[in-house]
Amino acid sequence: MKTICFSSACLVVFLMLPNPVLAQNASSIVEVRAVGSIETAVVELDINGDDNENATAQLEIQDTDGAWHPAHPLLRQDDSHFAGALFFLQAAHGYRLRISLQDPDNASPGPQMEINISTHPDAPTEPTTPIEIYVSSTSGDDDNPGSQAEPFASINRAAQEATAGTTVHVGPGIYREHLQVEHSGQADNPVFFIAEPGAILDGSDATLAEGQTTWQDEGANIYSTGFDQACWYLSIGGERIYDYQSLADLQAANGGQSGQTDILAGGFFVDDQALRLFLRLPDGSNPNGRPIHAAILPGGFLLDGRQHVVIKGFEMRHYGNGEYNGFGVDIRESHHIWVQDCHIHNMNTGVRIRRSSSFNRVENCRIEDSSVWTWPWSSCKAHTCEASGISVTGGPGNVIRRNFIDGPFNGIYTGEFSDTPDPQTARNTDVYDNEMHHIGDDALEPEGACVNVKFFDNRIFEVHNAISLAPIQRGPTWLLANLIVDYRAHALKLNNGSSGPILAYHNTALPAADSESAQAMEPSLPFGPFTSKNNIWSARRYVIEYGGTGFLGAVDMDYDNLFTDRSDSGPVIKWENQRYDSLADFTAATGLEQYGFDLLPEFTGPTQGDYSLAEGHGLRDQGLLIPGINDSLERVPDGLPDLGAVEQSPQVSPDGGMEDAGIDAGTTDASIGDGGASQDSDGTVSGDCGCQGAGAKDAAWLWLLGLWLVSRRRSI
């Protein structure tokens, strides 16, 4: 055994020489790798042999009483690699896992390995040797010592002094700065940047923002003023103005579409030769005397090669002086950065994590843009505003959770678009408990290798495409208990020939009432492997329209609800270019959805945000029991899973007991209970596979009850 550490995350690796090969098809374990996140963990298995690829890999997790419980089986990535994930674990907790390789070509019993993992803490560590620095925009001076009595005037000055263990307190006021964090913290001594209420980072031109500029009337409701800066983002009264790339396009109001006219009336253009800013407001009014926010700085915080830094409580706004910038926080080749409780608005990207950055956390932030949702899709695609609220193109182990995102073109992006994607890019990323509204294109956009990228318990409202899988090239990629309401194009965009395992469990997708073309899925090319179970897929046209033929891997769909209320009463499903007028016809022809449903979804209180199934609805208690997904008491208290994202039970409130909303799809709350965790004499902490708040006997009893009540159905 050997332990390999990447930063503070350790992968315990068991090496085993291959057994003497009895036959070419026999298989053996070569290596097991596992790493924990905050509330999840991942396992990767390398094997030898198995030329006929009939081996499977089972995963178990040990409960506090020593009993082993099944987790979700590992997924085959190729002929010698498996990968999988565990969900709903307790933060800062130890677990023991068992991996079993099962192969008909092996002698019995087959190879088996056990491994210990630990999850990460739920919050950054408080400094052990605190140093305090203070900043005030109103009473500070950068020649001061930075004390509470004599603060600095700028945050950049404080950043020069802030080393491990330092907390920088930023007082209220507007700071027109682009910040570069100069020093790293340590695991037990981070650097903290803490904003007091009213502390604002602003990247806009001060003169324009104060409404002191004189504007010259150029005719056709266009006005101009002298301007010698670069600017790619401009807003007035919080409303984003479209950026044109030529004065002629602004005059034509073509919305960036050559040859068109009168597409977008409002817009601006910076003429860097004439040194003038041209502006037409959407209502055609005169901008004189009005505050105009024209971005002249690239972004708020830049962290390049830094570790263990916490950024908390800032408002950041009006950044973007170049085509590829405009950010609140830019994390480059940096690790263990926490971005917490920030309000980031009126810029292209709230937070971006890139260039191998790993184990960073973005949580409880509010990220907003305006106008994009109302602009034509073709005016945004391949234009400046084609950006994401949060972008993860870095390394492994990043966590994006509990954020509110409203208005950007894309919500949360993970991965890279490439013919040969790096499997380390966005590896083991967790995206959960986020809420998104008014997303112009894709709310969740994983693409590339996407190894163990996990999207769960997210809530998506008013979106073009909810989840874009275009493509997943290695996987597995997990979609679990995501609530999608008012999608206009697709719930899942399965494009570009996804070839890595995709698993969709317990999602609810409801189309926009005014979108006649909304379809849950419309794959453009052969795809697979793809698993869909316990979902509610609703549409206004076909529920699924697949016009291609053949698949790249196994497609396993069952226990889903496939419903359409298309106005023309046409076919329900199009599959391999064949149309089916009913779910029964589809099942008879394909063998899929043997235990599927085609019921009109009805919910307890959708206008109040409660998307649990209505009392007595035919989709309640009808889900398939899936180890590691819905077999814990916290997720499914009665042991009988409902279809869809939100589990209803008389034992819990519709939102799982969370205080923030009634639509968080059964969100796990670590405060509910610790599952009887105990610490052994050797310091090893044992955990319970997510069955928090109940003993093993109760869990076993409910598990057996559930198996008996659903004995007519199989489990995976």
N, C-alpha and C positions, 0 to 999 in steps of 0.2 A: 504493500500500500504506500502511496505517496500523496502529499497534499500540495496542490498548486494554488497560489493565491494571486488574484488579480485585484489590486487595491485591497479593500477590506472583505471582498467576497471570496470565499475559499471553495474550490471544487475538490472534493475528496475523490481521488481516482484509485480504483482497484484494477490492478493489472493481473492478467491471468494468461499463462501460456496456453495455446490451443491444445485441447485434448488430442490424443492420437486419433486421426481421422479414420472412422470405420467405413465411411463411404463418402463420396463427393458431396452428397446432400446433407450429411450431418453438420451440425453447427455448434459453435462454442462462443463463449463470451471473451472478448478481447479487452474491452475497457468500458467502465461506467463512469460518467461524469454527472454531477448534480450540483445545483447552486440555488440558494434561496433568495427571494426578494422580500418584500414586506409582508404580503398576504398570499403569496404564491411561491411555487418552486418549480424547477424544471429538471428533467432527467434526460440524458443522452446515452445511448447504448451502441457500442460498436461490436459486431460479431464477425466470425470467420466461418467459411463453409456456406451451407444453405444455398447451393447452386439452383435448386428448384424453387427457392423463395417461398417455402411453405411454413417457415417458423413464425411464431408470434411471441410477443414480449409482454408479460403481465407485470403490473406494478401494484404493490401493497404498501400501506402505511400503518405503523404500529400505534395502537391506542394506549392511553395511560395505564390500563390494567394489563398491558402486555399482549393483548389480542391484536391480531392483524386484520385489517379491513381492506377490501379491494379499492384501488383507485382506478382512474381511467386507463385502459391499456395503452401502451406506447404505440406510436404510429410509425409505420415503415416509411423512411425517406428514400432509400434506394436498396441495393442488394445487400448492403452490410451495415446500414445505420438505421436506428430507431430513435425517436424523440417523443417526449410527452410532458405533461404539466400537472401540477396539483394546485387546487384552488381553495380559497376560503380558509387559509391557515392563520395562525395567530402570530402577530409580530413579536420579534425578539424571543423566539421559542425554538427548542430543539425537537427534531423528529428523526425517527428511524424508518428507512425504506427498505423494501425487499424487491428485487428484480428477478423474475424467473423467465428463462428462455424455454419455450415449449415448441418442440419440433418432432413430428412423427418419425423422422429419420434418426433421432437420438435414442440411446438407451435410456430407460426410465430409472430414477428421476432425472430430469434435465438439469442443465447448469443453473445455478442460483447464486445471487450475491446480495449482501446487506450493506447498507451505507447510512451514515449519519449526515443530516443537514441541519442548518440553523437559518431562521428567517432574520431579516434585518429589523432594527428598531423602527418604531413608528414616527420618531421625531429626531431632529439633530441633537447632538450632545451639547449641553450647556458648557461654556468654557470652565476649565478647572482653575485657571489663573486669570481672572477677568481683568481687562484693561478697558477703560471707558474713554471714548473720544466723542466730542459734541460738535455739531454743525448747525449754524443758524444763518439763513439768508438775509435776515433783517438786522441782527446785531453782531454778526461774526466778522472776522478779518483773518485772512489766510496767514498773516504774520503772528496771530495769536498762538498760544500753546495748545489749543484744542480742548481746553477744560470746559466744564459746565459754565463756569463764570466767564471764561474768555474763549468762546467757540471759534472754530474755523468758519469761513464764509462759504466755502465750496466743498462739495462731497469729494471731488477729485483730490483736494488737498488732504482730506482725511484718509482717502484710499492710499496715499503715499506712505502714511504712517501706520496703517492698520496691518498688524502682523498677527500670528496665531494667538488666539485668546482675546482679541480685541472686539469690542462692540462699539460700532459707530452709530450714535443717536442723531438722526437728522430731524431738525425742527421744521415746523410748518413754513411754507413759502414756495415760490417757484424757482427752480434751479435749471437754468438753461445750459445743460451740460451733457456731454457724451462721456460716460465714465469708463475707465479702464482699471479693473481691480489689479493692484500691483503685487499683492502677496497672497500666498496660500495659507490656509489654516492647517490644523492637524485633526486626526480623528477624534481626539478627546479635547481639542482646543480649537474649534472653528473660528473663522472670522465672521462676525455678524454685521450686516447693514440693516438697521431697524429704523423705519420711518414713523415719525409721529403723525397723527391725523393732520391732513392738510399739506404734507410734504409731496411736492409735485416735480417730476422731471419732465421738462418741456423742450422739444427740439425745434420749435418754430421761430421764425424771425420776430424779434420783439417789437419792432416798429409797426409792422403789419398787424401783429396781434393786438396792439394797443389802438388800432384804428386811426393812426396818425398819418397815413399815406394819402397823397392826392392822386386820384385816378383820372385819366384822360379818356374822354368819350371817343371811341373809334368807329361808332356806328353799329347797327345791327345788334344792339345790347351788349357789345363787347367793349371793355374798358382796359386800359393799360397803365402801368406805372413802371418807373425805373427799378431794375432788380438785377443785381450782379451775383446771385447765388444759384447753385443747382437745387432744383426742387422737383420731386416726383410725387409728392402727396400734399394736397391742399384741402382745407375744409373751412366751412363757415357755420357757426352755430351748431357744431357737431356733425354737420352733413358733409360727407365726402363729395368732392367735385372731380369729375372725370378728367384724367390727364391726357391731353392730345399731344401728338408728336409733330404737328405742324400747324401753322396758323390757318392754312387752307382747310384742314380737317376740322378745326374749331369753327371756322366760318360755315362749313357745310353741316356741322352738327351731326357727323356721320357715325358717331359711336365707335370710331376705330375701324369701320368697315368701308373699305375702298369702294367708291362708286355709289355710295348711299348718301342720302340726305335726311335731315330731320329725325335722326335716331335718338340722340341725346343732346338736348339743348344746352344744358350746363356743361362747362368745361374750362380748362385752363391750358395755357401753353407758355413755356419759358423759352424766349428767344435769346440764346446765349451769344449771338452775334450782335444784336441790337441792344442787349442788356435790358430787356423789358419783359415784364410779366403781363400776359394777356388773359383776361378773365371774363367769362360770361356766367352769371349766376343762373340757376335753373329757372327762376321766375322772371329773369330779364331785368331785375332791378339794379339801381346804381349802388356800387359798393362803397362809395365815399363815406367815411366816418364809421364804417363797420369793421369790427375785429375780424381779420382774415388770418387763418393759421396756415402758413406756408412752411413746410418742413425744410430746414437747412442743415440739420445734423443727421448722422446715419442711424443712431440708436441710443438706447438708455445705457444699460450695463453691458460691457464686453468682458468676458472671462476667457482668457487664452492661456492654456497650460496651467490652470489653477485647480486647487483641490480644497474641499471642506470649507465652503463659503456659503453663508445664508443671506438671502435677500428677502426682506419681509416688509410688507405694508405700504409699498410705494404706489402712487399714481404715476403712470408714464403715458405720455401722449405726444402726438404731432411729430413723429420721426419719419425720415425717408428722403434723403437728398440724392439717392441714386436708384437705378433700376433694380438692383438686387439687394437693397438694404431697406431699412425701415423696420426696426425691431425694438421690443422692450428689453429683452435679455438675449444675448448671443453667447452660447456656451460652446467653445471650440477647444478640442483636445483637453477637456477639463472633466473632473470626476468628483462625485459627492457634492454637487452644488444643489442647494435647496432654494427654490423660488416659491414663496408662500404669500398668500393674502394680498396679492398685488392687483391693482386695477389698471389694465393696459388697454388703451383705446386709440383710435384714429391713427393707425399705421398699418402696414401690410401684414406683419407677423408679430404676434405677441412674444413667443419664446421659440428660439430655434436651438436644437441640440445637434451638433455635427462634429465631423472630423474625429472620430473614435471616442468621443465623450461617452462616459459610462457611469451608471449608478447615480444618475441625477434625478431629482424629484421636482415636479411642478404641481402644486396643489393649492386648492382653495383660491384660485385666481379668477378674476373676471376679465375676459378678453373680448373686446367689442370693436366692430367697424360698422359703417353705415353706408347706405345707398346701394351697395353691391347686390344685395338681394333683389332690388327693383330694376337693376340694369339688365339689358338683354344678355343672355348667356354668351352669345358670340362676340359681344363687346368686351367681355372679361377674359375669355379663353385666349391664351397666348399673349395676354396683355399684362401690364404692371400689376393689376389687382388679382391675377391668378396666384394667390399665395394662401398660406394656411395660418390659422390662429396659433397652432403649435406644430412645429415640425421636428421630427426625430430622424435624423440621418446619420447619427453617430454610432457608437458601439453598443455593448450589451447592458442590460439591467436597468434601463431608465423606466421611471414610473410617472405616469400622467394621471392624476386622480382628483376628483371633486372640484373640477373647474367648470365655470359657466362661460360659454362661448356663443356670441351672437353676432352674426352679420358678415363674417369673412367669406371669401369664395370657397375655401375648403376649411374644414374644422380642424382635424388632427391628422397629420401625415406621418407615416412611418415607413422607412425603407429607402429604396433607390430604384429608379427605372433604368434597367440595363439588360442587355442580352446575357451578360455574365455577372450577375450581382454578387457582391461579397457576402458570404453567409454570416459574417460578424456584424454587418450593418443592421442596426435596430434589433439585434438578437435579444430574445427574452424581454421584450418591452411589454409593460403592463399599462393598459389604458382602461380605466374603470371609474364608475360613479361620476362621470362627466355629463353635463347637460348642454345641449346645443340647439340653437334656434336660427332660422333664416340663413341657411347655408346655401350659397349660390351654386355649388357643384356637389362635392362629396363631403359628407360629414366625417366619416372615417375612411382614410385612404391608405391602406397598406399595399405596398407593391415591392417586388423583388424577392429576395430569399425568404424573408419574414419567418425565421425559425422561432417557433414558440412565441410569436406575438399574440397577445391575449387581449381581447376587447370584451369586457363584461360589465353588466349593470349600467350601461350608458343610456341616456334618454335623449332622443333626437326628434325635433319638431320642425316642420316646414323646411324641407330640403329638396334639392334636385335628385341626387342619388344619396342614399343613406350610407351604404358601405360599398366601397369600390375595391374589388379584388382583381386587379388588372395589370399584371398577373401576380399570383403567388407561385414562386418558382421552386421552393424547397419545402417550406412549412415545417411542422404543422402551424396553421393559423386558426385561432379559436374565436368564435363568435357566440357569446353566452349571455342570455337574458338581457339583450338590448331591446329597448322599447323605441319603435319608429312610428311616428304619427305624422300624417300629411306629407308623404313623399310624392314627388311629381313625376319622376321618370322611373327609377328602379329602387327597390329595397336593397338588393344585392346586384352590383354591376360585375358580372363574371365575364370579363373581357380578356383578350390577348392570350388565350390558351393557358390558363392556370394549370400547373402540373404538380404542385405540392399539395399535401393533404389540407383540406379546409373542413372544419367541423362547426356546424351551426346547430346550437341547442337552445331551446326555450326563448327564441326571439319572437317579438310581436311586430308585424309590419302592416300599417294601415295606410291606404293611398289617400291623396288629397281628393276631396269630393269633386273639385272642378277640373281634374286632370283625367280626361277620358283615355289617355294612352298609358297611364301608370301600370307597370307590371312588376311583380315581385322579382322576377329574374328574366333576363333576355341574353343568354350567352351568345357571343358572336362567333366563337370557335370551339372545337372540341376541348373539353376540360376534364378534370378529375385527378386524384381521388376527391370525392365530395360526399360529406355526410350531413344529412338534415333530419333532425328528430325533435319532436315536441314543440315545433314552431307554429305560429299562426301567420300564414302568408296570405294576405288579401290584396286584391288588385281591382282595377277598373276595366282591364282588357283581358288578355291571357294572364293567368297566374304565373305560368312559366311559358316562355316562347323560345324554343331552341330549334333553329332551322338547320343546324349542321347535322352531321352523321358521325357516329363513333365517339369514343371517349378516350382520354389519356390515362384513366385509372378508374377504379371501381366507383360507382355512384350508388349510395345507399340512402334512400329516402323512405321514411316511415313515421307513423304517429304524428304527422303534420296535419294541420287544417289548411286546405287549399280552397279559397273562396274568391269568386269574382262577382261583382254586380254590374258587369258590362251592360251598357244600355241597349246593345243590339242583340242580346241573348245569343251571342255566338259561342264558339267553342271555349272550353275552360282552359285547356292546355294544348300547346303545340310542342311536340317532342320528336326529335330527329325528323323534322319536317312533316310529321303526321299530326293532324288535328283530332282532338278528342272532345266530344260534347259533354262528357261527364267524367268525374273522378273514377267511377266504376269502369268505364271504358279504358281509361288510361292504365289502371291497375291490371285489368285483364290482358292488355297488350304488352305491358312492360314488366309486370311483377313488382313494381314499386308501389309504395303506400298501401301495403296490404291491410294495415290498420289505420289508414288515414281517414280524414273527415272532410266534409265540405259544408260546414255550418256557417251561418251568418254570425260573426263574433259580436257578442254583447257584453258590456262591461258594467261594473258597479256604479261608477260615477265619472265618466270621462270628462265631463265639463268641469269637474272639480279636480281632475288630474288622477283619478283612481281608475287604472286600467286592469284591475283584477277582474276575472270573469264574474259575470252576474250570478247571483244565487240560483242554483239549479240548472245552470247552463250545461249543455252536453259535452263541453270540452273540459269541464272540471274533473279532476281525479282520473283523467284518462291517459296521462303521459307514461312513457316508458321509464322505468327505473334505470338510471345510468350511474354506475359507480364513479364516485369522485365528482359528480356533477350535481345530482339532486337527491343524494341519499343521506344527507345530514338533517338533523332535527331543526337546525336553524333555517335552512333553506325550505324544507318541506316538513312542517311540524306534524302533519298527520300521516306521513309516509306515503301519500298518494299524490304524485305531482300533477298539477294542472298543465295544460298546454299554454304556451306563451311566456312572456317575460315576467309577469307579476303573479306570484303565488298567493292565493287566498286561503285563509284558514281561520276558523273561529278562535284559534289560540293566539293569533297575532293580528296587528293592524295591517291594512293593505300595503303599507310601505315598509314592512319589516321592523317597525318600531322606531325608524329614524325621525328626527325632529324637522328635517329640512324640507320635506315635500311628501306628497302621497303618491309619487310616480317613480320611485327609485328602484323598482323592479326587484324587491326583496334584497336590498343592499345589506351586506354583512357589516355589522358594527362591532368592532373589537371590544367595546365596552360591555357587550351583552353578557359575556362570561368567558372564563379562561379554560373551560372544558376539563377542569380538575387537573390542570397541569401540575407536575411534581418534579422535584429536582433530586436526582439520585446522589448517592454519596460521592460519586466521582465527578459530580458537577454536570452530568449530562441531563438535559431537560427533555422530558417525554411529552408528546402531544397526541392529538386525537383525530386526525383526518377531518377537522372542521366540524365535528359533532359537538359543538360547544353548548354548555349549559345543561347537559344531561349525562347520566351515567351510561356505561357500556351496556348494562342489562336492558335499560329502557330503549337504547338505540337498537339493540338486537331484536327486542320484542316488536318494535314498530317496523323494523325491516321485514320480519317474518309476516307480520300482518299485511304489509303492503304487497309482498310476494303472493300471499294467498288471494288477496282481493283482485290482483291483476294477473291471475294464473292463466287467463286466456291469452295473455300476451307474452312474448319473449323479451329477454333483456340482452344487451350487447355482451 
